[in-house]
C-alpha cells in the first residue's frame, strides 16, 4: 500500500513541500506520495482522527494549526515545547508525536558559518519563536528581539529569557546576526519593503531572511551590497524539509540535489 504523507494549513496556497518530498521518495524508490491538504481550523480534530485510522505516516503542519495541533498529540519533543509550536507529525511506535523542524532548518545553514556573538530577531510571531529557540540552541549568548508591537516582543523575550529592544531603536545596535522573520520583502505587496536601512548594516554581520520568495529579498540584496554574509530563507525551508524526511523515513536526501530542485521550482514559479 502506498504510504501517505502531506501538509495541512489554511489557506494553504502554494507550497514546494510536495515537490521536495515526492522527489525524495522517488530517489529512494519508496512507494509513497505527499499531498497538499487544505484544512480549515474546525476540521483539525477530525483530521487527526484520520491520521490515526487511515495509516497516514507523516504530516507537515503550517498556519494556523502549528499551536492548536499540539493538544491532539501523544507526545511533543522538548524542542517543540520550547517553541510552543509543532510543524511535523510523525509516528514513534504507536505514539503520534510532534516536532518542530523549523528550528533545525533555521540553524543548519548557520552551523557552516562562524558563530556570531550576538543576534537580533526581527518579528515576534511563530517564526520568530523558532528563530530564537534555534539561536539559543546554537549557543549564541546574546539574543534580542524587536517587533513593531512592543508587547509581543516583550512576551517572546520573557518566554525565552532574552532581551526585547524597541522597534524604533533596532538599528542602534550592532548584532553579529540580523534575522528577519517579518513578511517585509515577501513577493507581492511587501516585495519592495525591508526591515533595515541599507546604510545601517553592522560591518561583518550575517543577514538572514526566512522569506524565500523572492530568493534574494531587498533586505538580503542591500546586506550583500554592504559586504555582509547572507542566508536565504530557502536554506531554512530546505533543511526543515530534509529533517522531516529523515524523521519519517530514516533516510537522508542528497542536500545539494534537493537544493537545485527547489531553486529550479522557485525559478519556474517566478517566471
Buried (B, 14 or more C-beta within 10 A) or exposed (E): EEBBBBBBBBEBEEBBBBBBBBBBBEBEEBEBBBEBBEBEEEBBEEBBEEBBEEEBBBBBBBBBBBBBBBEBBEEBBEBBBBBBBBBBBBBEEEEBBBBBBBBBBBBBBBEEEEBBEBBBBBBBBBBBBBBBBBBBBBEBEBBBBBBBEBEBBBBBBEBBEBBBBEBEEBBEBBBBBBBBBBBBBBBEEBBEBBBBEEEBBBEEBBBBBBBBBBBBBBBBBBBBEBEBBBBBBBBBBBBBBBBBBBBBBEEEBEEEEBBEBBBEBBEEEEE
